Amino acid sequence: MKKIKFIALAFLALTLGSCMGDGYADPDLTEKVPASPWGNNSLREKNVISIADLKTQFATVINSDNGYKQIEKDMMIKAVVTGNDISGNIYNQVSVQDASGAIIIAINGSGLSGYLPVGQKILVNLKGLYIGSYKKLPQIGGVNTKLSDGSLGMGKIERAIWNEHFKILNPGEADASTVVPEEFDLTKLTDAAYMDANVGKLMTLKKVKFASANGTNVWAPDDTNTSLELIDAETGKRINKNNLVVRNSGYSKFANEVVPQGVFDITGIFTRYNNTWQIVLRSTDDLKASETGGTLEKPYTVAQALEKINAGTAGDAKVYATGIIVKVKDVDTGTYGNGTFVISDDGKDTEGKTLEVFRCYNIDGAKWTEETKKILVPGKKVVVSGTLLDYNGTKEIKGGNLISIK
């Protein structure tokens, strides 16, 4: 009888062992999950903290000059991959993000996109890894020895070590469409708190042009890394290169492709080099032609401007609009020197189809005079600049000036 029981127990153990070979149980042992061939499937969620909390705990070392510190406490993060090495523009790194913030993970290995695609959710056991920064860019990694002088600094996690410290949470289910970039607020370009909160995130900067785009210049000639300057398409002004650039690797797959001309929304990982934002494209698929309209090259029609105002999507940015003068309400030629008139697309004063150009100055911001105000007559087609808004029911473009009239 004892022999029969022993055989039965052995058979049961063999059966359970075979089942575990094809997968692993979830933490509550309620569901069997297919095992990933990458990472450490034995990791279980314990002492999970947010990325923001992690960066707060190690703020001193992150804010130091290339400092680093080993994480000694039991703690983990759960995050989603937002960028990898698929085009070679990001090298030996992945960017990860949770609801609170983002951080870079430096890994000494290639082909990371093969098992860490965008949308992949991972659990990272931080104990034993290092945290620090390179030129104030927060990252998780290892320790690097500088060959020239033997000094130590923030480096990469060796692949074997990395393999023991992460677990794939959604094997085969990574969905890049679920990773939605935030819009970068250009008005906070030099805001230190904004940079600290958003560095490392996947973000989109809208309506910009490449300053070097001329139909022949390439992204990164002669295998050299480059920093490309941008122009704000809405103002026509170059963005200070000390504040923001697009950083490109000479070893990226698109290094020798021509930099495109036109107005774009640029998505990428928003890293930093000290106090300079560096946008790193994951691939050239991160470039999308901007929504047309509102620029000097293609101003909004009155209908388009009204649509933006009514939808509440006008924002505070300076835009351009065009229309035909319907009537002139007031032109001050004294102290203020501005004027107010109404435009429409067809030159008719139809309710709900007009836009008031409020307190507009003449071309180049000049004040109106008794002589110059004579050009403001119904029937003239104008291009004006300003900010779109709804002021107590009146749809306006205000705070700008006349660009052209004919």
C-alpha positions in Angstrom: 0.0 0.0 0.0 2.8 2.4 0.9 4.5 1.6 -2.4 1.3 2.5 -4.3 1.1 5.9 -2.4 4.7 6.7 -3.2 4.2 6.0 -6.9 1.1 8.2 -6.9 2.9 11.1 -5.3 5.8 10.8 -7.6 3.5 10.9 -10.6 1.7 13.9 -9.2 5.1 15.7 -8.7 6.2 14.9 -12.2 2.9 16.2 -13.6 3.2 19.5 -11.7 6.8 19.9 -12.8 5.9 19.4 -16.4 3.2 22.1 -16.2 5.5 24.6 -14.6 8.0 24.1 -17.4 5.8 25.8 -19.9 4.8 28.8 -17.8 4.6 30.2 -14.3 1.8 30.9 -11.8 0.8 34.5 -11.1 1.5 35.9 -7.6 -1.9 34.7 -6.4 -1.6 31.3 -8.0 -4.9 31.8 -9.7 -3.8 31.8 -13.4 -1.0 30.3 -15.4 0.9 32.8 -17.5 3.1 31.7 -20.4 6.7 32.0 -19.4 8.9 34.5 -21.3 12.3 33.2 -22.5 13.8 36.5 -21.3 14.3 37.8 -17.8 13.7 36.3 -14.5 10.2 34.7 -14.3 10.6 33.9 -10.6 10.3 37.6 -9.6 7.2 38.6 -7.8 5.9 42.1 -7.1 7.1 43.3 -3.7 7.9 46.7 -2.4 6.9 48.3 -5.7 7.5 52.1 -5.8 6.8 54.7 -8.4 9.6 56.1 -10.6 8.9 59.6 -9.1 9.4 58.2 -5.6 12.6 56.4 -6.8 14.0 59.6 -8.1 13.0 61.5 -5.0 14.8 59.0 -2.8 18.0 59.4 -4.8 17.7 63.0 -5.7 21.0 64.0 -4.2 23.0 61.5 -6.3 21.0 62.2 -9.4 21.6 65.9 -9.2 25.3 65.5 -8.6 27.9 65.6 -11.3 27.7 62.1 -12.8 27.2 60.6 -9.4 26.0 57.0 -8.7 24.9 54.9 -5.8 24.0 51.2 -5.3 20.4 50.5 -4.4 20.6 48.5 -1.2 17.0 48.2 -0.2 14.4 45.8 -1.5 12.4 47.8 -4.0 11.0 47.4 -7.5 9.4 49.5 -10.2 6.7 48.5 -12.7 6.9 50.4 -16.0 6.2 50.3 -19.7 9.0 50.5 -22.3 8.7 53.7 -24.4 11.9 53.6 -26.4 14.6 51.2 -27.4 17.4 50.6 -29.9 15.3 49.6 -32.9 16.9 52.3 -35.2 20.3 52.5 -33.4 19.6 56.1 -32.4 19.2 54.9 -28.8 22.1 52.7 -27.9 22.4 50.2 -25.0 19.4 51.8 -23.4 15.7 51.6 -23.0 13.4 54.3 -21.7 10.7 53.3 -19.3 7.8 55.2 -17.8 4.9 54.8 -15.3 2.2 57.2 -14.4 4.5 59.3 -12.2 7.5 59.8 -14.4 10.3 58.2 -16.5 13.8 56.9 -16.3 16.5 55.5 -18.5 17.9 51.9 -18.0 21.4 51.4 -19.4 22.1 47.8 -20.5 25.3 46.5 -22.0 23.7 44.6 -24.9 22.3 45.1 -28.4 19.1 43.9 -29.9 17.1 45.2 -26.9 14.1 46.0 -29.1 13.7 42.2 -29.8 12.5 41.5 -26.3 11.8 44.9 -25.0 9.5 46.5 -27.7 7.6 49.7 -27.1 4.5 48.8 -25.0 6.3 46.0 -23.1 5.4 46.1 -19.4 8.2 45.0 -17.1 9.0 44.5 -13.4 12.5 45.6 -12.3 14.1 44.4 -9.1 16.3 47.4 -8.2 18.2 45.9 -5.3 21.9 45.6 -6.2 21.6 47.8 -9.3 22.9 51.4 -9.4 21.1 54.7 -9.8 22.7 58.0 -10.8 22.9 60.3 -13.7 25.0 61.3 -16.7 24.9 65.1 -17.0 21.8 65.1 -14.8 19.9 62.5 -16.9 18.5 60.0 -14.4 19.3 56.4 -15.1 19.5 52.9 -13.7 22.6 51.0 -14.6 25.9 49.7 -13.4 29.4 51.1 -12.7 31.8 52.0 -15.4 35.6 52.3 -15.0 37.2 55.1 -17.1 40.2 53.6 -18.9 42.1 56.9 -19.0 42.4 57.4 -15.3 40.6 54.5 -13.6 37.9 56.6 -12.1 34.4 55.2 -11.6 31.2 56.5 -12.9 27.7 55.6 -13.9 27.7 52.8 -16.5 25.6 49.9 -17.9 24.2 46.8 -16.4 25.9 43.7 -17.7 23.4 41.6 -19.7 23.6 38.5 -17.4 22.9 40.7 -14.4 20.1 42.5 -16.1 18.5 39.2 -17.0 18.2 38.3 -13.3 16.7 41.7 -12.4 13.7 42.1 -14.7 10.6 40.2 -15.6 8.3 40.6 -18.6 4.7 41.1 -17.4 2.8 40.8 -20.6 4.6 38.3 -22.8 3.6 38.6 -26.4 1.1 41.3 -25.7 3.2 44.5 -26.0 1.1 47.1 -27.8 2.9 50.3 -28.9 -0.5 52.0 -29.6 -1.1 52.1 -25.8 2.0 54.3 -25.3 0.7 57.8 -25.9 3.2 60.7 -25.8 2.5 63.8 -23.8 2.7 67.2 -25.5 5.8 69.2 -24.6 5.0 72.7 -23.3 7.3 75.0 -25.1 6.4 77.9 -22.8 8.2 75.9 -20.0 11.3 75.4 -22.0 13.6 76.8 -19.3 11.4 75.7 -16.3 13.7 73.6 -14.1 10.9 71.9 -12.2 9.2 71.0 -15.5 12.4 69.5 -16.7 12.9 67.5 -13.5 9.3 66.1 -13.7 9.3 65.2 -17.3 12.9 64.2 -18.2 13.1 60.8 -19.9 9.4 60.8 -21.0 8.1 60.1 -24.4 6.8 63.5 -25.5 5.8 65.4 -28.6 6.9 68.9 -29.6 4.4 70.4 -32.1 4.8 72.7 -35.1 8.6 73.0 -35.5 11.0 73.0 -38.4 14.6 71.9 -38.7 16.8 74.9 -39.0 19.4 73.0 -41.1 16.9 71.4 -43.5 17.8 72.5 -47.0 17.1 69.4 -49.1 20.7 68.1 -48.9 21.8 68.1 -45.2 21.6 64.8 -43.5 20.9 63.8 -39.9 24.4 62.8 -38.8 27.1 62.9 -41.6 30.4 61.0 -41.4 29.2 58.8 -38.4 29.3 61.8 -36.1 26.7 62.6 -33.5 24.9 65.8 -34.2 22.6 68.3 -32.4 20.0 69.8 -34.7 18.4 73.2 -34.0 14.7 73.8 -34.4 12.5 76.7 -35.5 9.2 77.4 -33.9 6.9 77.4 -36.9 4.3 79.6 -35.2 6.7 82.4 -34.4 9.3 81.9 -37.0 12.0 82.1 -34.3 14.9 79.7 -33.8 14.7 77.8 -30.5 17.9 78.5 -28.5 20.3 75.6 -28.9 21.3 75.9 -25.3 17.7 75.1 -24.3 16.7 72.4 -26.7 18.1 70.4 -29.7 17.4 67.1 -31.5 20.2 64.7 -30.7 21.2 62.2 -33.4 23.6 59.2 -33.4 26.1 58.8 -36.3 25.3 55.1 -36.1 21.6 55.3 -36.4 20.0 53.7 -39.4 18.8 57.1 -40.7 22.1 58.9 -40.1 22.7 59.6 -43.8 19.1 60.3 -44.7 18.2 63.9 -45.7 16.7 66.0 -42.9 13.1 66.7 -44.1 11.8 70.2 -44.8 8.4 71.3 -43.6 6.6 71.7 -40.3 6.5 68.7 -38.0 5.3 67.3 -34.7 8.4 65.6 -33.3 7.9 62.7 -30.9 10.9 61.3 -29.0 12.5 60.5 -25.7 13.1 63.9 -24.0 16.5 63.5 -22.4 18.7 66.2 -21.0 22.4 67.2 -21.1 22.7 69.3 -17.9 20.1 72.0 -18.5 19.6 71.4 -22.3 16.7 69.3 -23.5 17.8 66.7 -26.0 15.1 65.0 -28.1 16.1 61.5 -29.2 14.0 60.1 -32.0 13.3 56.3 -31.7 13.1 56.3 -35.6 12.1 58.7 -38.3 8.5 57.4 -37.9 8.5 59.8 -34.9 8.2 62.7 -37.4 4.6 63.6 -38.4 3.6 66.5 -40.6 1.9 69.1 -38.3 -1.7 69.8 -38.6 -2.0 72.5 -41.3 -3.1 76.0 -40.5 -2.2 78.7 -38.1 1.3 79.3 -39.4 2.6 82.2 -41.4 2.9 80.0 -44.4 -0.6 78.7 -44.1 -2.8 80.9 -41.9 -6.1 79.8 -40.5 -9.2 80.7 -42.4 -11.9 82.4 -40.3 -13.9 79.2 -40.3 -10.8 77.2 -39.0 -10.1 79.9 -36.3 -13.7 79.7 -35.1 -13.6 76.0 -35.0 -10.5 76.1 -32.8 -12.1 78.6 -30.5 -15.4 76.7 -30.2 -13.6 73.4 -29.6 -11.5 74.9 -26.8 -8.3 73.9 -28.5 -7.0 77.3 -29.5 -4.4 77.5 -26.7 -2.3 80.5 -25.9 0.1 80.3 -28.8 0.4 83.0 -31.3 -1.2 82.0 -34.6 -2.0 83.6 -38.0 -5.4 84.0 -39.6 -6.7 85.4 -42.9 -9.9 86.9 -44.0 -11.7 89.8 -45.7 -12.5 93.0 -43.7 -16.2 93.3 -43.0 -16.2 96.4 -41.0 -13.8 98.7 -39.0 -15.0 99.3 -35.4 -12.3 101.6 -34.1 -8.8 102.8 -34.8 -6.9 104.7 -32.2 -4.2 107.0 -33.5 -3.2 108.4 -30.2 -1.6 106.9 -27.1 -2.5 103.2 -27.9 -2.2 103.2 -31.6 -4.2 100.0 -32.2 -7.3 99.2 -34.0 -10.3 96.8 -34.0 -12.0 95.4 -37.1 -14.0 92.4 -38.1 -13.1 89.8 -40.8 -14.9 86.8 -42.5 -14.0 84.4 -45.2 -16.5 85.8 -47.7 -16.5 89.4 -46.7 -20.1 89.2 -45.3 -21.2 90.1 -41.8 -23.0 86.8 -41.1 -23.7 85.9 -37.5 -21.4 83.1 -36.3 -19.0 83.4 -39.2 -17.0 86.5 -38.3 -13.8 87.0 -36.2 -13.0 90.2 -34.4 -9.4 91.4 -34.8 -9.0 93.1 -31.4 -6.5 95.9 -30.8 -4.4 95.0 -33.7 -1.3 97.0 -34.6 0.0 97.8 -38.1 2.7 95.9 -39.9 5.8 95.2 -37.8 3.9 96.4 -34.7 3.8 100.0 -35.7 1.0 102.2 -34.3 -1.7 103.4 -36.5 -1.7 107.0 -37.7 -4.4 109.1 -39.4 -2.7 108.4 -42.7 -2.0 104.7 -42.3 -5.4 103.8 -40.9 -6.9 104.6 -44.3 -5.8 101.2 -45.6 -8.3 99.5 -43.3 -11.4 99.4 -45.4 -14.1 96.7 -46.0 -13.3 94.4 -48.8 -9.5 94.3 -48.2 -8.0 90.8 -47.6 -5.7 90.7 -44.6 -3.4 88.3 -42.8 -3.2 89.0 -39.0 -1.4 87.5 -36.0 -2.5 87.1 -32.4 -4.1 84.7 -29.9 -7.5 83.1 -30.4 -10.0 83.4 -27.7 -13.7 83.7 -26.7 -14.2 86.9 -24.8 -17.7 86.8 -23.3 -19.1 85.3 -26.4 -17.1 87.4 -28.9 -14.7 85.3 -31.0 -11.4 87.2 -31.2 -7.9 87.2 -32.4 -6.0 89.7 -30.2 -2.6 91.0 -29.1 -1.0 90.8 -32.6 -0.5 92.9 -35.7 -1.3 93.2 -39.3 1.0 91.0 -41.5 -0.3 91.9 -45.0 -3.2 93.6 -46.7 -4.3 93.7 -50.3 
